[in-house]
Amino acid sequence: MAEIDSIDARILRVLQKTGRMSNADLSEKVNLSPSACHRRVQRLEKEGIIRDYVALLDPRKVHRPTTVFVEITLSAQADEVLDAFEREVAKVPDVLECHLMAGSADYLLKVVAADTEDFARIHRRYLARLPGVAQMQSSFALRTVFKTTALPV
């Protein structure tokens, strides 16, 4: 496991909040010389601490304002059943996240849709056809109260 000191943590906090900035701007925000800042960012990337840089989209502006959490229980827990499910669910374009769970459901999916009609299409076309599914429970988010992609560092 890579060591993260307080300077690395400052860099990571700034990049998680505002990823699109020049090295000069970043170095100024974290109070470090541009060359030292650049070296640290390169090390954080090389060590896999910084995995990717992405653009976060407004779901409403790309016509996906509806978030649905889907709990899925599989018919069996055999490795081949889990592997088949995971392989196929990864192909569903509207599924943003898939988590293997401990508890009453085996998987929790985060799905985005245009509206309830669109979710019905996603359900019929993709979710209902996933291998090994014994039961499915969908819950519609009424409103997103809080959302972040930033990990605490």
N, CA, C and O of each residue as an XYZ file, in Angstrom:
612
protein
N       0.850     -1.177      0.000
C       0.000      0.000      0.000
C       0.891      1.235      0.000
O       1.835      1.332      0.785
N       0.589      2.160     -0.871
C       1.379      3.379     -1.017
C       1.134      4.319      0.160
O       0.032      4.389      0.705
N       2.167      5.024      0.527
C       2.061      6.019      1.587
C       1.539      7.330      1.016
O       1.996      7.786     -0.033
N       0.592      7.926      1.701
C       0.044      9.227      1.312
C       0.319     10.182      2.459
O      -0.205     10.010      3.559
N       1.142     11.187      2.199
C       1.414     12.170      3.243
C       0.426     13.326      3.135
O      -0.473     13.305      2.293
N       0.591     14.323      3.977
C      -0.379     15.428      4.014
C      -0.382     16.234      2.719
O      -1.425     16.760      2.332
N       0.758     16.343      2.042
C       0.803     17.074      0.763
C       0.054     16.285     -0.306
O      -0.726     16.853     -1.071
N       0.294     14.962     -0.355
C      -0.447     14.108     -1.296
C      -1.947     14.233     -1.045
O      -2.733     14.340     -1.987
N      -2.340     14.220      0.224
C      -3.758     14.319      0.575
C      -4.342     15.643      0.087
O      -5.463     15.670     -0.420
N      -3.601     16.737      0.232
C      -4.091     18.038     -0.272
C      -4.272     17.983     -1.785
O      -5.287     18.439     -2.312
N      -3.288     17.424     -2.478
C      -3.372     17.296     -3.950
C      -4.607     16.480     -4.319
O      -5.367     16.867     -5.207
N      -4.807     15.351     -3.640
C      -5.944     14.478     -3.960
C      -7.281     15.152     -3.680
O      -8.227     15.000     -4.453
N      -7.364     15.892     -2.583
C      -8.620     16.592     -2.277
C      -8.936     17.624     -3.351
O     -10.080     17.722     -3.793
N      -7.946     18.390     -3.775
C      -8.171     19.412     -4.808
C      -8.548     18.757     -6.129
O      -9.490     19.194     -6.790
N      -7.824     17.715     -6.521
C      -8.124     17.050     -7.800
C      -9.497     16.388     -7.795
O     -10.170     16.365     -8.825
N      -9.923     15.851     -6.653
C     -11.255     15.242     -6.592
C     -12.353     16.285     -6.711
O     -13.429     16.008     -7.243
N     -12.081     17.479     -6.217
C     -13.087     18.539     -6.280
C     -13.088     19.216     -7.647
O     -14.152     19.480     -8.206
N     -11.908     19.499     -8.185
C     -11.763     20.193     -9.459
C     -10.651     19.512    -10.244
O      -9.500     19.944    -10.191
N     -10.982     18.466    -10.961
C      -9.974     17.689    -11.669
C      -9.385     18.354    -12.885
O      -8.276     18.020    -13.301
N     -10.093     19.270    -13.449
C      -9.626     19.901    -14.678
C      -8.953     21.224    -14.340
O      -9.610     22.257    -14.208
N      -7.632     21.175    -14.201
C      -6.867     22.380    -13.914
C      -5.429     22.140    -14.345
O      -4.975     21.000    -14.453
N      -4.739     23.215    -14.583
C      -3.339     23.096    -14.973
C      -2.500     22.731    -13.762
O      -2.920     22.919    -12.620
N      -1.312     22.208    -14.020
C      -0.390     21.896    -12.931
C      -0.024     23.163    -12.165
O       0.145     23.122    -10.946
N       0.100     24.288    -12.868
C       0.429     25.559    -12.209
C      -0.668     25.944    -11.216
O      -0.375     26.362    -10.096
N      -1.941     25.801    -11.630
C      -3.056     26.121    -10.726
C      -3.098     25.162     -9.531
O      -3.326     25.578     -8.395
N      -2.876     23.877     -9.805
C      -2.879     22.885     -8.738
C      -1.763     23.171     -7.738
O      -1.981     23.142     -6.527
N      -0.568     23.447     -8.252
C       0.568     23.691     -7.353
C       0.325     24.916     -6.479
O       0.735     24.957     -5.319
N      -0.349     25.916     -7.054
C      -0.673     27.117     -6.272
C      -1.681     26.788     -5.169
O      -1.542     27.256     -4.039
N      -2.699     25.978     -5.498
C      -3.729     25.629     -4.516
C      -3.186     24.801     -3.359
O      -3.670     24.915     -2.233
N      -2.181     23.967     -3.632
C      -1.627     23.111     -2.574
C      -0.326     23.670     -1.999
O       0.317     23.037     -1.162
N       0.054     24.871     -2.462
C       1.231     25.569     -1.932
C       2.512     24.748     -2.109
O       3.232     24.463     -1.153
N       2.768     24.380     -3.370
C       3.928     23.568     -3.720
C       4.480     24.076     -5.049
O       3.726     24.620     -5.856
N       5.752     23.914     -5.288
C       6.316     24.353     -6.563
C       5.717     23.516     -7.693
O       5.385     22.350     -7.476
N       5.573     24.080     -8.891
C       4.997     23.320    -10.007
C       5.741     22.011    -10.304
O       5.106     20.995    -10.584
N       7.066     22.025    -10.247
C       7.808     20.793    -10.568
C       7.592     19.724     -9.498
O       7.420     18.551     -9.830
N       7.597     20.105     -8.231
C       7.354     19.142     -7.150
C       5.923     18.605     -7.221
O       5.686     17.419     -6.993
N       4.994     19.469     -7.531
C       3.587     19.067     -7.647
C       3.426     18.067     -8.792
O       2.751     17.048     -8.648
N       4.050     18.370     -9.923
C       3.968     17.490    -11.088
C       4.543     16.105    -10.767
O       3.956     15.088    -11.133
N       5.678     16.069    -10.091
C       6.297     14.785     -9.714
C       5.370     13.976     -8.807
O       5.223     12.765     -8.970
N       4.751     14.663     -7.853
C       3.850     13.960     -6.937
C       2.629     13.406     -7.668
O       2.231     12.265     -7.433
N       2.036     14.204     -8.551
C       0.867     13.743     -9.311
C       1.257     12.543    -10.169
O       0.515     11.563    -10.236
N       2.417     12.612    -10.826
C       2.869     11.478    -11.641
C       3.047     10.221    -10.789
O       2.678      9.129    -11.221
N       3.611     10.361     -9.576
C       3.780      9.222     -8.680
C       2.421      8.670     -8.252
O       2.229      7.454     -8.226
N       1.478      9.550     -7.917
C       0.140      9.113     -7.510
C      -0.565      8.372     -8.652
O      -1.297      7.412     -8.413
N      -0.344      8.818     -9.878
C      -0.912      8.130    -11.051
C      -0.238      6.772    -11.244
O      -0.914      5.765    -11.453
N       1.088      6.746    -11.173
C       1.847      5.512    -11.389
C       1.492      4.451    -10.356
O       1.404      3.267    -10.681
N       1.289      4.877     -9.105
C       0.953      3.935     -8.041
C      -0.516      3.525     -8.060
O      -0.936      2.687     -7.262
N      -1.298      4.107     -8.961
C      -2.701      3.738     -9.094
C      -3.618      4.389     -8.075
O      -4.799      4.051     -7.996
N      -3.084      5.321     -7.291
C      -3.933      6.044     -6.343
C      -4.880      6.943     -7.122
O      -6.076      6.992     -6.832
N      -4.345      7.656     -8.113
C      -5.194      8.371     -9.081
C      -5.419      7.387    -10.211
O      -4.498      7.063    -10.961
N      -6.639      6.917    -10.326
C      -6.979      5.872    -11.287
C      -7.352      6.434    -12.651
O      -6.972      5.869    -13.677
N      -8.088      7.535    -12.675
C      -8.596      8.109    -13.920
C      -8.959      9.560    -13.705
O      -9.041     10.032    -12.571
N      -9.173     10.258    -14.792
C      -9.739     11.598    -14.770
C     -11.018     11.524    -15.595
O     -11.023     10.970    -16.694
N     -12.113     12.090    -15.058
C     -13.392     11.991    -15.753
C     -14.123     13.328    -15.727
O     -13.809     14.215    -14.933
N     -15.093     13.445    -16.606
C     -16.026     14.571    -16.575
C     -17.310     14.071    -15.925
O     -17.839     13.031    -16.318
N     -17.810     14.793    -14.945
C     -19.063     14.423    -14.290
C     -20.191     15.182    -14.976
O     -20.173     16.410    -15.047
N     -21.167     14.444    -15.476
C     -22.251     15.037    -16.252
C     -23.468     15.306    -15.385
O     -23.685     14.636    -14.375
N     -24.249     16.281    -15.781
C     -25.513     16.572    -15.120
C     -26.554     15.604    -15.683
O     -26.881     15.689    -16.867
N     -27.083     14.685    -14.867
C     -28.029     13.678    -15.370
C     -29.251     14.270    -16.065
O     -29.755     13.700    -17.033
N     -29.721     15.400    -15.580
C     -30.894     16.027    -16.201
C     -30.598     16.505    -17.622
O     -31.436     16.388    -18.516
N     -29.406     17.038    -17.814
C     -29.060     17.593    -19.126
C     -28.744     16.522    -20.158
O     -28.716     16.809    -21.355
N     -28.506     15.287    -19.712
C     -28.317     14.188    -20.653
C     -29.509     13.221    -20.605
O     -29.417     12.064    -21.014
N     -30.622     13.739    -20.092
C     -31.909     13.022    -20.099
C     -31.869     11.699    -19.332
O     -32.441     10.704    -19.776
N     -31.190     11.691    -18.175
C     -31.176     10.526    -17.282
C     -31.376     10.981    -15.833
O     -30.537     10.700    -14.977
N     -32.485     11.687    -15.551
C     -32.678     12.227    -14.201
C     -33.192     11.209    -13.174
O     -33.189     11.493    -11.977
N     -33.627     10.048    -13.621
C     -34.220      9.056    -12.725
C     -33.175      8.037    -12.287
O     -32.529      7.393    -13.114
N     -33.022      7.903    -10.968
C     -32.093      6.914    -10.408
C     -32.914      5.819     -9.746
O     -33.834      6.086     -8.973
N     -32.561      4.584    -10.067
C     -33.257      3.423     -9.512
C     -32.213      2.492     -8.902
O     -31.209      2.161     -9.534
N     -32.470      2.076     -7.664
C     -31.617      1.097     -7.011
C     -32.323     -0.250     -7.113
O     -33.474     -0.394     -6.702
N     -31.626     -1.224     -7.660
C     -32.221     -2.533     -7.909
C     -31.482     -3.582     -7.074
O     -30.276     -3.776     -7.223
N     -32.230     -4.252     -6.195
C     -31.677     -5.345     -5.400
C     -31.963     -6.639     -6.148
O     -33.095     -6.904     -6.550
N     -30.924     -7.433     -6.326
C     -31.069     -8.682     -7.066
C     -30.616     -9.849     -6.207
O     -29.539     -9.826     -5.613
N     -31.464    -10.873     -6.154
C     -31.137    -12.124     -5.477
C     -30.996    -13.191     -6.555
O     -31.872    -13.357     -7.404
N     -29.902    -13.898     -6.505
C     -29.659    -14.940     -7.501
C     -30.223    -16.282     -7.035
O     -30.489    -16.485     -5.850
N     -30.397    -17.181     -7.983
C     -30.949    -18.504     -7.689
C     -29.935    -19.415     -7.008
O     -30.317    -20.396     -6.370
N     -28.648    -19.102     -7.135
C     -27.595    -19.912     -6.517
C     -26.371    -19.041     -6.270
O     -26.246    -17.950     -6.826
N     -25.470    -19.539     -5.428
C     -24.262    -18.790     -5.082
C     -23.001    -19.394     -5.689
O     -21.894    -18.998     -5.326
N     -23.147    -20.327     -6.590
C     -21.993    -20.979     -7.221
C     -21.189    -19.947     -8.021
O     -21.747    -19.000     -8.575
N     -19.895    -20.148     -8.068
C     -19.012    -19.210     -8.776
C     -19.446    -18.985    -10.219
O     -19.399    -17.857    -10.711
N     -19.865    -20.036    -10.895
C     -20.244    -19.884    -12.307
C     -21.508    -19.023    -12.460
O     -21.650    -18.307    -13.451
N     -22.418    -19.089    -11.493
C     -23.639    -18.267    -11.519
C     -23.262    -16.805    -11.275
O     -23.718    -15.915    -11.993
N     -22.430    -16.562    -10.261
C     -21.971    -15.199     -9.962
C     -21.198    -14.618    -11.142
O     -21.431    -13.476    -11.541
N     -20.284    -15.400    -11.697
C     -19.466    -14.924    -12.820
C     -20.328    -14.592    -14.036
O     -20.118    -13.569    -14.687
N     -21.292    -15.451    -14.340
C     -22.173    -15.215    -15.499
C     -22.985    -13.938    -15.296
O     -23.117    -13.124    -16.210
N     -23.529    -13.770    -14.083
C     -24.299    -12.562    -13.793
C     -23.424    -11.321    -13.936
O     -23.814    -10.363    -14.604
N     -22.246    -11.330    -13.317
C     -21.359    -10.165    -13.348
C     -20.904     -9.826    -14.761
O     -20.793     -8.651    -15.113
N     -20.643    -10.837    -15.563
C     -20.230    -10.617    -16.953
C     -21.340     -9.904    -17.742
O     -21.077     -8.959    -18.486
N     -22.575    -10.370    -17.565
C     -23.695     -9.817    -18.331
C     -24.150     -8.454    -17.821
O     -24.483     -7.584    -18.626
N     -24.174     -8.244    -16.504
C     -24.639     -6.965    -15.968
C     -23.670     -5.845    -16.365
O     -24.079     -4.695    -16.525
N     -22.397     -6.181    -16.522
C     -21.403     -5.172    -16.932
C     -21.669     -4.654    -18.340
O     -21.150     -3.603    -18.718
N     -22.457     -5.365    -19.110
C     -22.782     -4.958    -20.486
C     -24.003     -4.044    -20.575
O     -24.287     -3.502    -21.643
N     -24.724     -3.867    -19.477
C     -25.943     -3.048    -19.492
C     -25.541     -1.577    -19.409
O     -24.996     -1.149    -18.392
N     -25.798     -0.800    -20.450
C     -25.294      0.581    -20.493
C     -25.884      1.509    -19.435
O     -25.261      2.513    -19.088
N     -27.053      1.202    -18.924
C     -27.728      2.084    -17.966
C     -27.357      1.782    -16.519
O     -27.766      2.511    -15.615
N     -26.593      0.728    -16.285
C     -26.151      0.379    -14.931
C     -24.847      1.112    -14.650
O     -23.832      0.865    -15.302
N     -24.884      2.021    -13.670
C     -23.699      2.784    -13.309
C     -22.829      2.047    -12.309
O     -21.604      2.169    -12.339
N     -23.450      1.285    -11.425
C     -22.721      0.580    -10.378
C     -23.366     -0.772    -10.134
O     -24.579     -0.935    -10.268
N     -22.528     -1.742     -9.773
C     -22.995     -3.066     -9.383
C     -22.142     -3.504     -8.203
O     -20.917     -3.573     -8.298
N     -22.806     -3.799     -7.091
C     -22.104     -4.181     -5.867
C     -22.557     -5.561     -5.418
O     -23.757     -5.820     -5.331
N     -21.605     -6.455     -5.131
C     -21.902     -7.732     -4.493
C     -22.133     -7.417     -3.024
O     -21.302     -6.768     -2.390
N     -23.249     -7.868     -2.483
C     -23.675     -7.461     -1.144
C     -23.650     -8.615     -0.149
O     -23.719     -9.788     -0.515
N     -23.549     -8.240      1.106
C     -23.825     -9.155      2.209
C     -25.186     -8.713      2.734
O     -25.422     -7.516      2.894
N     -26.059     -9.629      2.996
C     -27.392     -9.254      3.466
C     -28.464     -9.974      2.695
O     -28.243    -11.078      2.197
N     -29.629     -9.358      2.589
C     -30.776    -10.039      1.981
C     -30.660    -10.180      0.463
O     -31.130    -11.170     -0.098
N     -30.050     -9.217     -0.201
C     -29.884     -9.294     -1.654
C     -28.436     -9.659     -1.969
O     -27.526     -9.378     -1.189
N     -28.242    -10.285     -3.118
C     -26.882    -10.638     -3.544
C     -26.173     -9.463     -4.205
O     -24.970     -9.279     -4.021
N     -26.917     -8.664     -4.977
C     -26.332     -7.534     -5.695
C     -27.204     -6.304     -5.529
O     -28.422     -6.398     -5.380
N     -26.558     -5.150     -5.558
C     -27.264     -3.872     -5.591
C     -26.765     -3.128     -6.820
O     -25.565     -2.906     -6.984
N     -27.706     -2.744     -7.683
C     -27.376     -1.997     -8.901
C     -27.858     -0.564     -8.771
O     -28.900     -0.298     -8.171
N     -27.098      0.346     -9.334
C     -27.542      1.735     -9.476
C     -27.774      1.941    -10.967
O     -26.852      1.837    -11.776
N     -29.024      2.235    -11.315
C     -29.440      2.347    -12.708
C     -29.947      3.761    -12.952
O     -30.627      4.335    -12.102
N     -29.618      4.325    -14.111
C     -30.172      5.629    -14.478
C     -31.093      5.458    -15.681
O     -30.859      4.633    -16.563
N     -32.148      6.270    -15.680
C     -33.146      6.195    -16.746
C     -33.720      7.587    -16.992
O     -33.563      8.495    -16.175
N     -34.380      7.732    -18.120
C     -35.031      9.007    -18.442
C     -36.256      9.219    -17.556
O     -36.511     10.331    -17.095
N     -37.010      8.148    -17.323
C     -38.235      8.208    -16.528
C     -38.683      6.773    -16.236
O     -37.957      5.825    -16.532
N     -39.863      6.615    -15.662
C     -40.326      5.263    -15.302
C     -40.561      4.395    -16.541
O     -40.328      3.186    -16.516
N     -41.014      5.009    -17.597
C     -41.219      4.267    -18.841
C     -39.890      3.748    -19.386
O     -39.799      2.607    -19.841
N     -38.878      4.581    -19.337
C     -37.547      4.177    -19.793
C     -37.004      3.066    -18.903
O     -36.387      2.123    -19.398
N     -37.229      3.167    -17.581
C     -36.779      2.095    -16.694
C     -37.490      0.785    -17.035
O     -36.874     -0.280    -16.988
N     -38.767      0.852    -17.374
C     -39.496     -0.357    -17.774
C     -38.831     -0.992    -18.999
O     -38.732     -2.216    -19.084
N     -38.384     -0.182    -19.927
C     -37.666     -0.680    -21.120
C     -36.364     -1.352    -20.710
O     -36.057     -2.451    -21.171
N     -35.591     -0.687    -19.835
C     -34.324     -1.239    -19.355
C     -34.575     -2.566    -18.642
O     -33.836     -3.533    -18.826
N     -35.622     -2.597    -17.832
C     -35.971     -3.818    -17.106
C     -36.288     -4.959    -18.066
O     -35.749     -6.058    -17.935
N     -37.162     -4.694    -19.029
C     -37.563     -5.739    -19.990
C     -36.390     -6.189    -20.853
O     -36.166     -7.384    -21.043
N     -35.643     -5.213    -21.372
C     -34.593     -5.512    -22.356
C     -33.336     -6.113    -21.728
O     -32.691     -6.969    -22.332
N     -32.992     -5.675    -20.534
C     -31.722     -6.100    -19.936
C     -31.870     -6.848    -18.614
O     -31.451     -7.999    -18.495
N     -32.467     -6.189    -17.624
C     -32.444     -6.734    -16.265
C     -33.171     -8.066    -16.153
O     -32.674     -8.988    -15.507
N     -34.322     -8.177    -16.764
C     -35.102     -9.416    -16.692
C     -34.407    -10.576    -17.403
O     -34.759    -11.736    -17.190
N     -33.437    -10.271    -18.233
C     -32.726    -11.311    -18.988
C     -31.370    -11.691    -18.373
O     -30.664    -12.543    -18.912
N     -31.016    -11.075    -17.274
C     -29.741    -11.397    -16.638
C     -29.763    -12.837    -16.128
O     -30.777    -13.285    -15.592
N     -28.661    -13.565    -16.287
C     -28.643    -14.974    -15.890
C     -28.653    -15.165    -14.376
O     -28.019    -14.414    -13.635
N     -29.381    -16.182    -13.937
C     -29.364    -16.590    -12.544
C     -30.225    -15.772    -11.600
O     -30.179    -15.993    -10.390
N     -31.009    -14.833    -12.115
C     -31.806    -13.964    -11.238
C     -33.052    -14.704    -10.750
O     -33.839    -15.220    -11.542
N     -33.210    -14.742     -9.421
C     -34.394    -15.362     -8.826
C     -35.404    -14.303     -8.415
O     -36.612    -14.520     -8.509
N     -34.904    -13.150     -7.957
C     -35.792    -12.091     -7.470
C     -35.148    -10.732     -7.712
O     -33.927    -10.580     -7.666
N     -36.016     -9.739     -7.974
C     -35.556     -8.385     -8.228
C     -36.487     -7.403     -7.534
O     -37.708     -7.527     -7.627
N     -35.913     -6.433     -6.840
C     -36.687     -5.389     -6.138
C     -36.125     -4.036     -6.562
O     -34.932     -3.783     -6.393
N     -36.963     -3.171     -7.106
C     -36.524     -1.859     -7.571
C     -37.067     -0.754     -6.681
O     -38.236     -0.771     -6.298
N     -36.213      0.204     -6.357
C     -36.604      1.367     -5.552
C     -36.177      2.629     -6.287
O     -35.009      2.796     -6.640
N     -37.144      3.514     -6.511
C     -36.869      4.761     -7.208
C     -36.451      5.836     -6.223
O     -37.114      6.048     -5.207
N     -35.350      6.515     -6.521
C     -34.921      7.645     -5.690
C     -35.845      8.821     -6.000
O     -36.036      9.172     -7.164
N     -36.408      9.418     -4.982
C     -37.295     10.569     -5.176
C     -36.492     11.848     -5.396
O     -36.876     12.716     -6.180
N     -35.362     11.942     -4.680
C     -34.525     13.132     -4.780
C     -33.145     12.762     -4.275
O     -33.010     12.007     -3.313
N     -32.115     13.296     -4.927
C     -30.757     13.095     -4.438
C     -30.456     14.205     -3.448
O     -30.383     15.376     -3.821
N     -30.283     13.842     -2.200
C     -30.031     14.801     -1.131
C     -28.555     15.163     -1.094
O     -28.208     16.321     -0.862
N     -27.685     14.191     -1.320
C     -26.248     14.385     -1.237
C     -25.584     13.382     -2.166
O     -25.980     12.218     -2.228
N     -24.570     13.845     -2.886
C     -23.861     12.946     -3.782
C     -22.448     13.478     -3.974
O     -22.248     14.670     -4.206
N     -21.473     12.585     -3.876
C     -20.100     12.978     -4.129
C     -19.360     11.792     -4.717
O     -19.759     10.642     -4.531
N     -18.302     12.074     -5.415
C     -17.402     11.020     -5.896
C     -16.082     11.095     -5.145
O     -15.203     10.257     -5.349
N     -15.936     12.093     -4.278
C     -14.680     12.335     -3.571
C     -14.542     11.408     -2.363
O     -15.415     11.367     -1.496
N     -13.441     10.671     -2.317
C     -13.140      9.837     -1.163
C     -12.454     10.688     -0.087
O     -11.696     11.599     -0.418
N     -12.707     10.407      1.172
C     -12.040     11.174      2.222
C     -10.558     10.795      2.306
O     -10.219      9.630      2.516
N      -9.693     11.777      2.141
C      -8.239     11.547      2.266
C      -7.643     12.582      3.208
O      -6.437     12.571      3.454
